[in-house]
Structure formats: structure tokens, C-alpha cells
Amino acid sequence: MKEVVFYARGGQGAVTAAAVLVGALSQEGKYAQAFPFFGGERRGAPVKAFLRIDDKPITTRSQIYKPDCIVVLDSKLPGSMNVYDGLKQGGIAVFNSSRSPSEIKTKVPLSKIGTVDANQIADDIFGSMAIPFTNFAMLGAFAATTGWVGLDSIVEASYSKFTGNTAKNNEKSTRAAFKAAQVMNFDVKVLPDVVPAAQSVSRMLKMELLLGMAVNKESTAKTGSWRTRKPIALDMLPPCTDNCPAGIRIRDYLNWWKKAGFPKPGNCCRKIILFRLLPAGFAIIPVKAAVTVKISMNR
């Protein structure tokens, strides 16, 4: 499974880009999953979108913490946030930048870097904007850099979501970026993952917990009320029947009452006493006294 994180600003279309890729990958017979993560819900605020790609059904629903690839839609975001957070060594990065891949300084050794001036492409096609629509240009660069999805599949998927001039401009932006993308491969020596002491202890506790859950035994990890046993269903008597000191069969009483068709008060009370079908607290009433009892019911 391949995992991708899109970094953008609100209004640049990162969420739409991820959704279009799901449609494109589905057309190629692959499984894909996309969903957003919003911070401040306003135009221009940092936004993340997640994408998973696999050849079999995807059951994982969590956020992506160790992506294989990042796609940065805004050229200034790397200076204000850590877009390399969790990116795997030997991964892939696609940047909206006018610089060449060799000029990009990364915090993680990468196997491939792709760049494209998505701002210029968006200005040429959509016109100048405060927050340019760089999403479809970055989809073209993503396809050119990774090779994980075909260009024509992206274009076809975009037409399923947009119509008219918007759809045509999206296609122009995607194809222009695909041609203009600069891609460079790097020889990467993957270093061992050195975990700080505090994180190491945390990982040990998590692993212990997972192992404990797997073999259905309690874990020593202090993580709260994690369930390690499954409930067992038991067939039991109704509480009133089970605890009745007179042994009254409550279900028989209810069934008889239903079949009796609610007879006259006198006969009803007499039968209830004789057959011991009334709850224990009323079974001590004398028969003669019970005959005179008036019962009113709302059917």
C-alpha cells in the first residue's frame, strides 16, 4: 500500500485533488481512499488531505503518519510548517516550485523529487488569483513524478466531477504540468530508524498492548480501560420469575391473561388465585375476598 499526504492552503483544492485521484485510480482497477484534515476552516489556512493506494481493499481508516510521498501545493508552506513530518526515507516529494529538484533541500533522504511551477500554470489558465488553483497542475506533476496513476485517467476522472470551461481548464492545467514537471532520481542510503529514549518506551508499551490483545490476556501497559475479553451471551430467566418467592410463572400468567380475553372481574380474580398466576405479593388474598375486587383496565 502506498500512502500520500497533500499539503496546501484552504482554497487551493487539495481535497478535490485527492478525490479526483481516487476516481482515476478506480478506473485503473486499483483501490484508493481519500479524506481531508482541516485546521482553521478558512480560506488560506493550512490543510492536509490523505490518500491511500492499494491493489486490494483498504481497511485502514486512520490518518497517515508515515507517508511514502508528499505533494506540496503551496510554494511557501515548507517555510512555515514541517511538510517532511513522518516522510519515509527513500520516499517521493512533489513540490510547487520554480526551482529544479537539485535545488530543493530536504530534511529526509528521498529517492525522487519532482517540481513544477504550478502557480504560473494556474495564472496562465485560470487567471491571476490571491490563492491560485494549483490542484490540477500538481496532479499532473504527481503523475509525472510517481508513475502511480495515468495522465488520461486523471483527466477522465476530472470530467466526471466538473463540466464546461472549468473541466476544460482543469485538463489544460493537468497536461501542461505533466509536460513541464522536472523529475530527478537520487541514490539513497536508508539509515536505521533511531528512536529517542522516550519514544522507545512508548513504542514498547504499544507493542506490549497489541500483543496482549492478540493473545487475549491483560496487558501491563497503563492505557486505560482497553477491552481484552469479549462478552458471552447467556440465556437466563426473567428477574421476576427467577426471584419470585412463591414460584409464580410470570410468562404463563401473561399468556393465560392474553388467551382469556380479559373476562369479568370476579371470574378473572378467582382463576388468577386458583392457578397461582398472580405475583407473590397478591397470592395471599383470600379467594372470597378476591371475588369482590373490582378491576378496571384500559385495553
Residue frames relative to the residue before (quaternion, step in Angstrom):
aa qw qx qy qz dx dy dz
M 1.0000 0.0000 0.0000 0.0000 0.00 0.00 0.00
K 0.2163 -0.7608 0.6009 0.1152 3.55 -1.02 0.87
E 0.1409 -0.7967 0.5860 0.0455 3.55 -0.98 0.91
V 0.0996 -0.8041 0.5861 -0.0089 3.54 -0.92 1.02
V 0.1327 -0.7609 0.6296 0.0838 3.57 -1.11 0.77
F 0.2102 -0.7572 0.6092 0.1062 3.56 -0.92 1.02
Y 0.1262 -0.7660 0.6273 0.0621 3.57 -0.92 0.95
A 0.1760 0.7848 -0.5715 0.1626 3.57 -0.79 1.02
R 0.4381 -0.6206 0.5541 0.3405 3.52 -1.37 -0.30
G 0.6279 -0.5485 0.3948 0.3861 3.53 -1.16 0.62
G 0.7444 0.3566 -0.2847 0.4874 3.56 -0.75 1.08
Q 0.6299 0.5456 -0.3411 0.4349 3.59 1.22 -0.28
G 0.5150 -0.7041 0.3772 0.3108 3.58 1.25 -0.15
A 0.2463 0.7886 -0.5314 0.1871 3.61 1.05 0.61
V 0.6484 0.5144 -0.3202 0.4610 3.59 0.95 -0.84
T 0.6478 0.5071 -0.3110 0.4760 3.58 0.99 -0.83
A 0.6303 0.5426 -0.3317 0.4454 3.58 0.98 -0.84
A 0.6662 0.4947 -0.3043 0.4678 3.59 0.90 -0.89
A 0.6542 0.5120 -0.3123 0.4608 3.59 1.00 -0.82
V 0.6331 0.5211 -0.3271 0.4698 3.61 1.02 -0.77
L 0.6409 0.5230 -0.3266 0.4573 3.58 0.99 -0.78
V 0.5982 0.5473 -0.3658 0.4570 3.60 1.06 -0.67
G 0.6678 0.4934 -0.2990 0.4703 3.58 0.94 -0.87
A 0.6575 0.5160 -0.3081 0.4544 3.56 0.98 -0.85
L 0.6806 0.4846 -0.2870 0.4686 3.58 0.92 -0.89
S 0.6132 0.5482 -0.3463 0.4511 3.58 1.08 -0.70
Q 0.6332 0.5310 -0.3273 0.4582 3.59 1.05 -0.73
E 0.6958 0.4494 -0.2637 0.4944 3.57 1.16 -0.54
G 0.5866 -0.6244 0.3482 0.3806 3.57 1.28 0.23
K 0.5513 0.5978 -0.4041 0.4188 3.58 1.22 0.35
Y 0.4318 -0.6567 0.5475 0.2872 3.54 -1.32 0.28
A 0.0345 0.8044 -0.5902 0.0588 3.57 -0.94 0.86
Q 0.1050 -0.7747 0.6230 0.0264 3.53 -1.21 0.64
A 0.0221 0.8004 -0.5973 0.0451 3.59 -0.88 0.94
F 0.1380 0.7676 -0.6186 0.0951 3.54 -1.11 0.74
P 0.4294 -0.7318 0.4747 0.2339 3.62 -1.11 0.64
F 0.1396 -0.7232 0.6570 0.1608 3.50 -1.43 0.09
F 0.1313 -0.8196 0.5567 0.0320 3.55 -0.57 1.20
G 0.2943 -0.6886 0.6286 0.2101 3.52 -1.23 0.61
G 0.7873 -0.0414 0.0869 0.6090 3.56 -0.38 -1.23
E 0.3221 -0.7773 0.5090 0.1814 3.58 -0.59 1.13
R 0.4656 0.6273 -0.4981 0.3764 3.54 0.22 1.29
R 0.6194 -0.5585 0.4042 0.3756 3.52 -1.19 0.53
G 0.7784 0.3043 -0.2486 0.4896 3.56 -0.82 1.01
A 0.5650 0.5896 -0.3963 0.4196 3.62 1.22 -0.25
P 0.5904 -0.5822 0.4122 0.3775 3.62 -1.08 0.62
V 0.0558 -0.7889 0.6115 -0.0229 3.56 -0.99 0.95
K 0.1366 -0.7628 0.6236 0.1031 3.55 -1.17 0.64
A 0.0638 -0.7573 0.6472 0.0599 3.54 -1.18 0.63
F 0.2550 -0.7875 0.5508 0.1070 3.56 -1.02 0.85
L 0.0534 -0.7879 0.6134 0.0035 3.55 -1.12 0.74
R 0.0793 -0.7667 0.6358 0.0397 3.55 -1.00 0.92
I 0.1028 -0.7815 0.6151 0.0193 3.55 -1.07 0.87
D 0.1485 0.7879 -0.5852 0.1212 3.56 -0.87 0.94
D 0.4959 -0.6432 0.4950 0.3089 3.55 -1.32 0.29
K 0.7376 0.2921 -0.2031 0.5739 3.58 1.29 -0.07
P 0.7047 -0.4662 0.2971 0.4448 3.62 -1.18 0.37
I 0.3288 -0.7503 0.5515 0.1573 3.55 -1.05 0.91
T 0.1412 -0.8157 0.5589 0.0482 3.57 -0.67 1.11
T 0.5529 0.6074 -0.3958 0.4108 3.60 1.23 -0.34
R 0.1107 -0.8223 0.5577 0.0245 3.59 -0.89 0.97
S 0.4992 0.6776 -0.4219 0.3372 3.58 1.22 0.07
Q 0.6297 -0.4698 0.4266 0.4481 3.53 -1.31 0.01
I 0.4726 -0.6589 0.5061 0.2939 3.56 -1.28 0.32
Y 0.1198 -0.8246 0.5525 0.0220 3.56 -0.65 1.15
K 0.7636 0.2285 -0.1389 0.5877 3.60 1.22 -0.41
P 0.0291 -0.8526 0.5215 0.0171 3.62 0.45 1.13
D 0.4376 -0.6565 0.5481 0.2776 3.52 -1.30 0.49
C 0.7991 0.0969 -0.0216 0.5930 3.56 1.21 -0.51
I 0.1289 -0.7567 0.6320 0.1071 3.56 -1.17 0.60
V 0.1404 -0.7562 0.6344 0.0778 3.54 -1.18 0.70
V 0.1178 -0.8160 0.5657 0.0174 3.59 -0.50 1.22
L 0.2358 -0.8273 0.5003 0.0983 3.58 -0.34 1.29
D 0.7378 0.3450 -0.2098 0.5410 3.59 1.17 -0.46
S 0.4590 -0.7342 0.4331 0.2505 3.57 -0.69 1.11
K 0.7164 0.4527 -0.2591 0.4634 3.61 1.14 -0.50
L 0.4698 0.7063 -0.4337 0.3038 3.59 1.20 -0.18
P 0.6366 0.5374 -0.3676 0.4133 3.68 0.85 -0.72
G 0.6625 0.5041 -0.3174 0.4542 3.59 1.15 -0.43
S 0.7480 0.3862 -0.2129 0.4960 3.59 1.21 -0.34
M 0.7926 0.1109 -0.0832 0.5938 3.62 1.21 -0.24
N 0.5277 -0.6379 0.4672 0.3105 3.55 -1.22 0.50
V 0.1344 -0.8206 0.5533 0.0496 3.56 -0.06 1.29
Y 0.6289 0.5394 -0.3324 0.4506 3.61 1.26 -0.19
D 0.3553 0.7706 -0.4734 0.2361 3.57 1.30 0.02
G 0.8568 0.0779 -0.0950 0.5008 3.58 -0.64 1.17
L 0.4409 0.7057 -0.4666 0.2999 3.62 1.20 -0.16
K 0.4590 -0.7141 0.4619 0.2567 3.56 -0.78 1.06
Q 0.5317 -0.5888 0.4985 0.3494 3.55 -1.16 0.61
G 0.7810 0.2479 -0.2158 0.5310 3.55 -0.86 0.95
G 0.4401 0.7059 -0.4429 0.3345 3.56 1.28 0.31
I 0.4803 -0.6420 0.5232 0.2889 3.54 -1.38 -0.24
A 0.0656 -0.7814 0.6198 0.0321 3.57 -1.08 0.74
V 0.1122 -0.7681 0.6289 0.0434 3.55 -1.05 0.90
F 0.0866 -0.8378 0.5390 -0.0080 3.57 -0.55 1.18
N 0.3645 -0.6381 0.6244 0.2649 3.52 -1.29 0.55
S 0.3543 0.7242 -0.5041 0.3097 3.56 -0.09 1.29
S 0.4282 -0.6868 0.5273 0.2586 3.54 -1.15 0.65
R 0.5685 0.5951 -0.3842 0.4184 3.59 1.27 -0.15
S 0.5274 -0.6036 0.4853 0.3494 3.54 -1.26 0.31
P 0.6626 -0.5203 0.3471 0.4122 3.62 -1.16 0.44
S 0.6360 0.5492 -0.3404 0.4218 3.60 1.02 -0.69
E 0.6674 0.4988 -0.2969 0.4666 3.60 1.21 -0.44
I 0.5678 0.5982 -0.3827 0.4163 3.59 1.26 -0.24
K 0.1906 -0.7728 0.5991 0.0865 3.56 -0.79 1.07
T 0.0951 -0.8220 0.5614 0.0091 3.57 -0.51 1.18
K 0.4821 -0.6683 0.4952 0.2751 3.54 -1.27 0.48
V 0.7313 0.3166 -0.1827 0.5759 3.55 1.33 -0.23
P 0.4678 -0.6584 0.4940 0.3220 3.65 -0.92 0.76
L 0.0998 -0.8249 0.5564 -0.0022 3.59 -0.62 1.18
S 0.4609 -0.6842 0.4985 0.2663 3.54 -1.18 0.59
K 0.8089 0.0367 0.0057 0.5868 3.59 1.14 -0.54
I 0.0509 -0.7749 0.6300 0.0113 3.55 -1.05 0.85
G 0.0811 -0.7869 0.6110 0.0300 3.54 -0.98 0.90
T 0.0473 -0.7950 0.6044 0.0216 3.58 -1.00 0.79
V 0.0552 0.7625 -0.6439 0.0295 3.54 -1.24 0.57
D 0.4138 -0.6890 0.5316 0.2672 3.58 -1.06 0.73
A 0.1110 -0.8453 0.5218 0.0290 3.55 0.37 1.31
N 0.5863 0.5769 -0.3774 0.4254 3.61 1.09 -0.59
Q 0.6781 0.4878 -0.2933 0.4650 3.58 0.91 -0.91
I 0.6402 0.5172 -0.3255 0.4655 3.58 0.99 -0.81
A 0.6585 0.5054 -0.3075 0.4652 3.60 0.96 -0.86
D 0.6452 0.5145 -0.3217 0.4642 3.60 0.99 -0.79
D 0.6695 0.5110 -0.3010 0.4473 3.60 0.94 -0.86
I 0.7628 0.3845 -0.2007 0.4796 3.58 0.97 -0.81
F 0.7929 0.3014 -0.1542 0.5066 3.60 0.82 -0.96
G 0.5313 -0.5990 0.4287 0.4185 3.58 1.20 -0.40
S 0.6279 -0.5622 0.3873 0.3738 3.54 -1.23 0.46
M 0.0290 0.7888 -0.6102 0.0678 3.58 -0.91 0.99
A 0.6042 -0.5488 0.4306 0.3852 3.55 -1.26 0.45
I 0.7618 0.1019 -0.0542 0.6375 3.57 1.07 -0.83
P 0.2402 -0.8256 0.4923 0.1357 3.61 -0.06 1.25
F 0.4866 -0.6399 0.5127 0.3016 3.54 -1.24 0.59
T 0.0156 0.8429 -0.5351 0.0542 3.57 0.08 1.29
N 0.4412 0.7491 -0.4396 0.2256 3.59 1.20 -0.20
F 0.7277 0.4228 -0.2754 0.4645 3.62 0.75 -0.93
A 0.5828 0.5438 -0.3805 0.4690 3.59 1.12 -0.48
M 0.6810 0.4783 -0.2921 0.4713 3.58 0.97 -0.82
L 0.5807 0.5513 -0.3821 0.4614 3.60 1.16 -0.44
G 0.6367 0.5148 -0.3257 0.4728 3.58 1.04 -0.76
A 0.6618 0.4905 -0.2986 0.4820 3.57 0.99 -0.84
F 0.6152 0.5469 -0.3382 0.4561 3.60 1.06 -0.74
A 0.6666 0.4938 -0.3003 0.4707 3.57 0.91 -0.89
A 0.6744 0.4969 -0.2956 0.4593 3.59 0.97 -0.86
T 0.7002 0.4813 -0.2716 0.4519 3.60 1.00 -0.79
T 0.7890 0.3571 -0.1760 0.4680 3.59 0.74 -1.06
G 0.2500 -0.7705 0.5408 0.2265 3.58 0.93 -0.87
W 0.4519 0.7132 -0.4322 0.3168 3.59 1.26 0.27
V 0.7819 0.1432 -0.0739 0.6022 3.60 1.22 -0.33
G 0.4672 -0.6998 0.4699 0.2670 3.56 -1.07 0.72
L 0.5937 -0.5883 0.4199 0.3537 3.57 -1.14 0.66
D 0.6760 0.4956 -0.3034 0.4531 3.60 0.86 -0.92
S 0.6142 0.5449 -0.3524 0.4491 3.61 1.07 -0.63
I 0.6369 0.5152 -0.3243 0.4731 3.58 1.04 -0.77
V 0.6569 0.5102 -0.3156 0.4568 3.57 0.91 -0.91
E 0.6659 0.5003 -0.3065 0.4608 3.59 0.90 -0.89
A 0.6559 0.5046 -0.3118 0.4668 3.58 0.98 -0.80
S 0.6340 0.5339 -0.3391 0.4450 3.61 1.04 -0.70
Y 0.6518 0.5133 -0.3143 0.4614 3.59 1.07 -0.72
S 0.6154 0.5370 -0.3542 0.4555 3.59 1.19 -0.37
K 0.7227 0.4059 -0.2350 0.5077 3.59 1.26 -0.35
F 0.7865 0.2208 -0.1084 0.5665 3.60 1.13 -0.60
T 0.1723 -0.7769 0.5983 0.0936 3.54 -1.24 0.49
G 0.7832 0.3788 -0.2373 0.4321 3.55 -1.35 0.07
N 0.8277 -0.2057 0.1700 0.4937 3.53 -1.19 -0.68
T 0.5952 0.5740 -0.3692 0.4242 3.57 1.07 -0.65
A 0.6682 0.4919 -0.2989 0.4714 3.58 0.90 -0.91
K 0.6545 0.5115 -0.3157 0.4587 3.60 0.97 -0.83
N 0.6610 0.4972 -0.3059 0.4716 3.59 0.97 -0.83
N 0.6075 0.5453 -0.3488 0.4604 3.58 1.09 -0.70
E 0.6535 0.5068 -0.3120 0.4677 3.57 0.97 -0.86
K 0.6429 0.5215 -0.3252 0.4571 3.59 0.94 -0.87
S 0.6611 0.5139 -0.3033 0.4548 3.57 0.94 -0.91
T 0.6669 0.5114 -0.3026 0.4497 3.58 0.93 -0.92
R 0.6981 0.4706 -0.2770 0.4631 3.57 0.84 -0.97
A 0.6371 0.5311 -0.3325 0.4487 3.60 1.00 -0.80
A 0.6794 0.4819 -0.2892 0.4717 3.59 0.95 -0.88
F 0.6048 0.5616 -0.3566 0.4379 3.58 1.06 -0.73
K 0.6964 0.4602 -0.2647 0.4829 3.57 1.00 -0.84
A 0.7309 0.4555 -0.2397 0.4481 3.58 0.99 -0.86
A 0.4962 0.6890 -0.4251 0.3136 3.61 1.20 -0.35
Q 0.2239 -0.7411 0.6203 0.1262 3.55 -1.07 0.88
V 0.0494 -0.8132 0.5790 -0.0318 3.56 -0.66 1.13
M 0.0128 -0.7971 0.6031 -0.0269 3.54 -0.96 0.93
N 0.2786 -0.7512 0.5804 0.1459 3.55 -0.98 0.95
F 0.1554 -0.7896 0.5907 0.0596 3.55 -1.13 0.72
D 0.4151 -0.6553 0.5634 0.2842 3.54 -1.19 0.60
V 0.0880 -0.8273 0.5547 -0.0090 3.53 -0.59 1.16
K 0.1783 -0.7360 0.6445 0.1057 3.52 -1.04 0.88
V 0.2701 -0.7959 0.5236 0.1393 3.54 -0.28 1.28
L 0.2698 -0.7789 0.5515 0.1277 3.55 -0.69 1.13
P 0.5804 -0.5732 0.4241 0.3932 3.62 -1.11 0.49
D 0.4871 -0.6710 0.4861 0.2762 3.52 -1.10 0.79
V 0.1138 -0.8055 0.5808 0.0280 3.58 -0.21 1.29
V 0.1682 -0.8060 0.5650 0.0532 3.56 -0.59 1.19
P 0.4804 -0.6536 0.4956 0.3106 3.64 -0.86 0.88
A 0.6778 -0.5329 0.3227 0.3904 3.55 -1.18 0.65
A 0.6702 0.5036 -0.3140 0.4457 3.60 0.83 -0.94
Q 0.6737 0.4751 -0.2966 0.4822 3.59 0.94 -0.86
S 0.6008 0.5712 -0.3580 0.4297 3.58 1.07 -0.70
V 0.6514 0.5007 -0.3103 0.4782 3.59 0.95 -0.88
S 0.6431 0.5286 -0.3185 0.4534 3.57 0.98 -0.87
R 0.6594 0.5005 -0.3102 0.4675 3.58 0.94 -0.84
M 0.6319 0.5330 -0.3424 0.4465 3.60 0.98 -0.77
L 0.6503 0.5118 -0.3151 0.4646 3.57 0.99 -0.83
K 0.6513 0.5115 -0.3199 0.4602 3.58 0.97 -0.85
M 0.6621 0.5014 -0.3112 0.4620 3.59 0.93 -0.87
E 0.6342 0.5261 -0.3268 0.4629 3.57 1.02 -0.82
L 0.6454 0.5213 -0.3170 0.4597 3.55 0.98 -0.84
L 0.6712 0.4970 -0.3052 0.4576 3.58 0.88 -0.92
L 0.6491 0.5041 -0.3192 0.4718 3.57 0.99 -0.78
G 0.6387 0.5313 -0.3226 0.4536 3.56 1.01 -0.80
M 0.6615 0.4911 -0.3062 0.4770 3.55 1.00 -0.80
A 0.6368 0.5557 -0.3358 0.4159 3.57 1.02 -0.78
V 0.7673 0.3264 -0.1877 0.5191 3.61 0.94 -0.83
N 0.4713 -0.7199 0.4125 0.2990 3.58 1.29 0.31
K 0.5443 0.5571 -0.4548 0.4318 3.56 0.78 1.03
E 0.5995 -0.5853 0.4047 0.3665 3.53 -1.16 0.52
S 0.3127 -0.7483 0.5585 0.1741 3.55 -1.07 0.79
T 0.4727 -0.6645 0.5010 0.2897 3.54 -1.20 0.54
A 0.4811 0.6627 -0.4452 0.3621 3.59 1.26 -0.11
K 0.3261 -0.7591 0.5345 0.1783 3.57 -0.79 1.05
T 0.2253 0.8058 -0.5096 0.2006 3.55 0.22 1.27
G 0.6710 -0.4780 0.3194 0.4682 3.59 1.18 0.25
S 0.7402 -0.4364 0.3034 0.4117 3.53 -1.30 -0.28
W 0.0551 0.7871 -0.6066 0.0972 3.59 0.34 1.26
R 0.3765 -0.7320 0.5203 0.2273 3.56 -0.85 0.91
T 0.0693 -0.8062 0.5874 0.0155 3.58 -0.80 1.01
R 0.7149 0.3464 -0.2457 0.5555 3.61 1.29 0.05
K 0.3435 -0.7334 0.5424 0.2236 3.56 -1.09 0.60
P 0.5299 -0.6455 0.4365 0.3346 3.64 -1.01 0.68
I 0.2452 -0.7432 0.6064 0.1406 3.55 -1.22 0.62
A 0.3411 -0.7456 0.5392 0.1922 3.58 -0.81 1.02
L 0.0901 -0.7917 0.6040 0.0171 3.59 -0.92 0.99
D 0.3486 -0.6990 0.5821 0.2260 3.57 -1.10 0.79
M 0.0511 0.8128 -0.5735 0.0885 3.59 -0.56 1.17
L 0.5810 -0.5704 0.4482 0.3691 3.56 -1.28 0.42
P 0.5828 -0.5430 0.4459 0.4082 3.59 -1.15 0.47
P 0.6125 -0.5966 0.3621 0.3712 3.64 -0.93 0.79
C 0.6607 0.5180 -0.3255 0.4350 3.63 0.91 -0.86
T 0.6797 0.4751 -0.2878 0.4791 3.60 0.95 -0.86
D 0.6670 0.5281 -0.3031 0.4293 3.55 0.94 -0.90
N 0.7888 0.3243 -0.1503 0.5001 3.60 1.01 -0.79
C 0.4228 0.7176 -0.4712 0.2904 3.65 1.21 0.12
P 0.3914 -0.7474 0.4800 0.2406 3.64 -0.58 1.07
A 0.7015 0.4441 -0.2755 0.4846 3.62 1.12 -0.51
G 0.4754 -0.7000 0.4290 0.3161 3.59 1.23 0.01
I 0.2731 0.7804 -0.5210 0.2119 3.59 1.10 0.56
R 0.3146 -0.7384 0.5687 0.1797 3.56 -0.94 0.96
I 0.2833 -0.8212 0.4717 0.1512 3.55 0.08 1.31
R 0.6605 0.5091 -0.3273 0.4443 3.60 0.89 -0.78
D 0.6310 0.5173 -0.3370 0.4697 3.58 1.04 -0.76
Y 0.6274 0.5433 -0.3289 0.4505 3.55 1.03 -0.81
L 0.6857 0.4822 -0.2896 0.4619 3.57 0.86 -0.93
N 0.6538 0.5048 -0.3173 0.4658 3.59 1.01 -0.80
W 0.6505 0.5055 -0.3216 0.4667 3.60 0.95 -0.82
W 0.6399 0.5408 -0.3245 0.4391 3.58 0.94 -0.92
K 0.6597 0.5087 -0.3005 0.4644 3.56 1.06 -0.84
K 0.7037 0.4625 -0.2695 0.4672 3.58 0.93 -0.93
A 0.6115 0.5853 -0.3508 0.4005 3.60 1.13 -0.63
G 0.3601 -0.7625 0.4749 0.2517 3.57 1.17 -0.36
F 0.5362 -0.6554 0.3886 0.3633 3.58 1.15 0.64
P 0.0204 -0.8342 0.5509 -0.0138 3.68 0.45 1.18
K 0.7429 -0.3977 0.2878 0.4550 3.56 -1.36 0.00
P 0.6737 -0.5441 0.3151 0.3882 3.59 -1.08 0.68
G 0.6776 0.5102 -0.3191 0.4228 3.60 0.80 -0.93
N 0.7064 0.4538 -0.2636 0.4749 3.56 0.73 -1.08
C 0.6186 0.5595 -0.3405 0.4339 3.56 1.03 -0.79
C 0.6968 0.4665 -0.2826 0.4658 3.58 0.77 -0.99
R 0.6298 0.5403 -0.3489 0.4355 3.59 1.00 -0.80
K 0.6868 0.4798 -0.2946 0.4596 3.59 0.88 -0.93
I 0.6193 0.5494 -0.3497 0.4386 3.55 1.01 -0.75
I 0.6819 0.4762 -0.2910 0.4728 3.59 0.97 -0.90
L 0.6824 0.5115 -0.3011 0.4267 3.59 0.85 -0.97
F 0.7522 0.3745 -0.2070 0.5010 3.58 0.98 -0.85
R 0.3887 -0.7552 0.4528 0.2712 3.56 1.34 0.17
L 0.3833 0.7413 -0.4656 0.2946 3.54 0.93 0.93
L 0.5614 0.5612 -0.4081 0.4509 3.56 1.26 0.20
P 0.6183 -0.5451 0.3954 0.4052 3.61 -1.04 0.57
A 0.7003 -0.5430 0.2775 0.3712 3.52 -1.14 0.76
G 0.6515 0.5544 -0.3309 0.3983 3.59 0.91 -0.78
F 0.7301 0.4010 -0.2319 0.5024 3.59 1.18 -0.47
A 0.5206 0.6692 -0.4055 0.3417 3.59 1.23 -0.26
I 0.6337 0.5520 -0.3418 0.4206 3.64 1.17 -0.32
I 0.4796 0.6610 -0.4533 0.3572 3.62 1.24 -0.03
P 0.4819 -0.6635 0.4780 0.3146 3.66 -0.84 0.92
V 0.6046 -0.5901 0.4039 0.3509 3.55 -1.14 0.70
K 0.6667 0.5113 -0.3177 0.4395 3.60 0.86 -0.95
A 0.6712 0.4835 -0.3030 0.4732 3.56 0.96 -0.85
A 0.6495 0.5418 -0.3266 0.4220 3.56 1.01 -0.78
V 0.5902 0.5919 -0.3750 0.4008 3.60 1.11 -0.63
T 0.7172 0.4586 -0.2527 0.4599 3.57 1.05 -0.74
V 0.4817 0.6752 -0.4392 0.3453 3.58 1.26 -0.08
K 0.2799 -0.7497 0.5782 0.1591 3.57 -0.94 0.92
I 0.0817 -0.7954 0.6003 0.0186 3.56 -0.83 0.98
S 0.0924 -0.7862 0.6097 0.0397 3.54 -0.81 1.00
M 0.0486 -0.8161 0.5753 -0.0250 3.55 -0.87 0.95
N 0.2485 -0.7133 0.6325 0.1715 3.49 -1.24 0.57
R 0.2624 -0.7881 0.5370 0.1471 3.55 -0.43 1.20
